[in-house]
């Protein structure tokens, strides 16, 4: 297998973590550079890779793959907005699975999805496009993960949980089996979700309740 050049879209902390995952997969990917819309970062070094310029420069590298490295609890839809803005076809998006992640055979991973070290999917489940699972995330049987969902480190889902598009689960969040996390919903770090979280709401605490 010939390693493909790859551009990281976004120059923050997630990009550094994805870059480490790429370097654990040298036979598949060669980091080409970072693209970030913040002019203050242009020309900077990010763990040995140069920030080349803004996201629009992806069009100047038609042979390179790309991965969207944007995740914000304050802007759950930011990754989707970036992907839609650059307008790449599906075949240009890389799916990155760290070799220390464990993915059940038969799992359907959408394009652009990133699973970092220690992430575990215990049984075949559908995982949407451009999903990000940070270290030690746990997804169990019969879950359904929507496009652009984000899981911070050690977030865990019981069986049969549905996570909507653009939802964000904070670090260490726990979701009881059979529950639904709505689109663009945010679950705070360390929260224990025992009920469905409606679309667009933020829930925190143990047990989790709506943050007004």
VEXLO-533333 format. One record per residue (C-alpha): x, y, z; residue in three letters. Coordinates in steps of 0.001 Angstrom, whole numbers, plus 524288, in hexadecimal, padded with zeros to 5 digits. Last residue first. Layout:
N
XYZALA/...
END
This chain:
212
7877086850879C2UNK/78FA785C1387B6CUNK/786A0850788799EUNK/788808455D88337UNK/7928283A7888441UNK/791C08315188FD7UNK/79C4A8343789332UNK/79F148414F88CB7UNK/79DE28480D87FA0UNK/7947F8490D87429UNK/79561852B3868D8UNK/789D98531585F69UNK/78A05853DB85098UNK/7818F847F684E12UNK/77C308417085A31UNK/7846283940863ADUNK/77D8A82C5B8668BUNK/77E3F82810874B5UNK/78870821BA87DACUNK/79442829B087973UNK/79F69829E18833FUNK/7A7C9836078815AUNK/7B680835B688347UNK/7B8CA84004878DFUNK/7AC77846938740FUNK/7A337840A686A19UNK/7A0B0849A085E8AUNK/7957484808854DCUNK/7978F84C08846B9UNK/78E738410A84253UNK/788448399784D71UNK/78E9582FEB856C3UNK/7857F8243185774UNK/7850881A058624CUNK/7844F80B438614DUNK/78F708085C86A98UNK/793A9812E887424UNK/79D2381D4B86F6DUNK/7A9C182048876BCUNK/7B1CA82C9D8749CUNK/7C04182B4D877FAUNK/7C488836C886F9DUNK/7B94883D9D86900UNK/7AFA18381385F48UNK/7AD298410E853AEUNK/7A1DB83F1184A27UNK/7A3F4843D183C30UNK/79AA7839AD83677UNK/79367831728405CUNK/7981E826E7849B6UNK/78F7E81AE484B27UNK/79231811D9856A7UNK/78EDE8036D8553BUNK/798C77FE1885EC9UNK/79F4F8071586895UNK/7A7988123886378UNK/7B44A816E986975UNK/7BBFF823AC868D9UNK/7C9E48208286CE6UNK/7D02482BB28654AUNK/7C719834FD85E05UNK/7BD1E82F728548CUNK/7B937837C5848E9UNK/7ADF18352983F81UNK/7B02283A23831A7UNK/7A6B28307C82B60UNK/79E3A8285783458UNK/7A23F81CCC83CC9UNK/798BC8117083E66UNK/79ABC80832849D1UNK/796B37F9EB848FFUNK/7A2247F4B0850FFUNK/7ABED7FD4285827UNK/7B371809D285578UNK/7BE8D80CD385EF8UNK/7C789818A985D8DUNK/7D533815FC86297UNK/7DC1D820E685B2DUNK/7D40A82A43852C6UNK/7C909825DA849E7UNK/7C6A582F2083E84UNK/7BBB982CCF834A1UNK/7BDE983221826FBUNK/7B368829CC82092UNK/7AAC4820D782898UNK/7AD91814A383082UNK/7A4918090A82E45UNK/7A69D7FE418385EUNK/7ADCD7F13883852UNK/7B0F87ED4384655UNK/7BA807F1FB850D2UNK/7BEC57FF0084B33UNK/7CA95803018533FUNK/7D2CD80F6985317UNK/7DFF380CCE85978UNK/7E7D9815518504AUNK/7E00281E94847A7UNK/7D4A281B9383EA6UNK/7D2FD8259D833C3UNK/7C7E682580829C6UNK/7C9F582C5181CC9UNK/7C1BD822A08153CUNK/7B7DA81AF781D1DUNK/7BBC180EE7824D5UNK/7B325802D98231FUNK/7B6BF7F8DB82D86UNK/7B7467EB3C827C8UNK/7C2D37E6DE82FE1UNK/7C2787ED5E83D45UNK/7CB7E7F91883E6FUNK/7D63F7F9A1848A7UNK/7DEE1805C3848B0UNK/7ED858042084B11UNK/7F03C8043183C6CUNK/7EA45811D883BC2UNK/7DEE88123683231UNK/7DF1E81D6F8286EUNK/7D50181E7B81D93UNK/7DA77827A18134AUNK/7D1DB830CF80B6CUNK/7D4F5832AE7FCF9UNK/7CC52827657F883UNK/7C07782DF57FE8CUNK/7C125839947F573UNK/7C6C18462C7FB0CUNK/7BDE2851E67FD48UNK/7C6F885A8B80540UNK/7BB458614B80B6DUNK/7B386854EE80E44UNK/7BEC684ED4815A1UNK/7C12585B4881D63UNK/7B2CB85CF6820F0UNK/7B1DD84EB482525UNK/7BDBE8506082DD7UNK/7B84585CBF8341EUNK/7AAE08571F8373DUNK/7AD8585491845A1UNK/7B208862A5847A6UNK/7B46B864AA8563DUNK/7B8478567B85875UNK/7C1FA8583184D66UNK/7C7FA84E3C84442UNK/7CFE285116837EEUNK/7D9CA847C9831FAUNK/7D3698455D824B3UNK/7DB5283B3C81D33UNK/7E08A83CE280F71UNK/7E60583452804A8UNK/7EFE4839F67FB4CUNK/7F01D8388F7EC7FUNK/7E882845137E9E4UNK/7F1D584D847F1F5UNK/7EEAC85B887EDF3UNK/7E041859B67F155UNK/7E3FE857417FF98UNK/7E9238652A7FF8AUNK/7DB7C86A0A80322UNK/7DDC286534810FCUNK/7E7078705B813E9UNK/7F5C58703B813C8UNK/8011486696813A8UNK/801C18636682221UNK/80E6685BA4821D5UNK/80FF184DFF82795UNK/81A3C84AA5831D6UNK/8116884ACD83DAEUNK/809D4856718386AUNK/813998601F832BCUNK/80EB386DAB82F6AUNK/80E4387339821ADUNK/8002E8777982316UNK/7FBBC8770783146UNK/7F8CC8858E832B8UNK/7F0EE884EE82625UNK/7E69487C9182D0DUNK/7DF7F874FF82257UNK/7E778868B082491UNK/7ED5985F0081B04UNK/7F79F8557881FE7UNK/801C284EB78178BUNK/80581842BF80FADUNK/8040C8381B819EDUNK/8077D82B278134FUNK/7FCD4820EC814D9UNK/7FAA881252812F9UNK/8079D80B6081585UNK/80B508158581FA5UNK/7FF7B8123682834UNK/804658159F835EAUNK/8089D822AA83057UNK/7FA91824FD82C41UNK/7F604822BB83A32UNK/7FFAA82CD183F51UNK/7FAAD8365E83515UNK/7ECD0833C4839A1UNK/7F0A1837A584765UNK/7F78284401842D5UNK/7EBE28477283A29UNK/7E2E0845DA845D6UNK/7EAEB84FD484D51UNK/7E96085A8A84345UNK/7ED8885C8583534UNK/7E1698594982D65UNK/7E088852138207EUNK/7EB4F847D082073UNK/7F07C844F9812DDUNK/7F4718374380EBCUNK/7FE178317280524UNK/7FAC2823308024BUNK/8038A817F28067FUNK/8051480D687FC32UNK/800008000080000UNK/
END
